Amino acid sequence: MRISGSTTLVGVIGNPVKHSPSPVILNAAF
């Protein structure tokens, strides 16, 4: 993975994140 000035950062905020399906959904989307 190369990080440059045009790299987009996407994050998930929550507690606890490990119980959220969001990381799987975001990884599939991007």
Secondary structure, DSSP 8 states (H G I E B T S, - for coil): ----TT--------TTGGG-SHHHHHHHH-
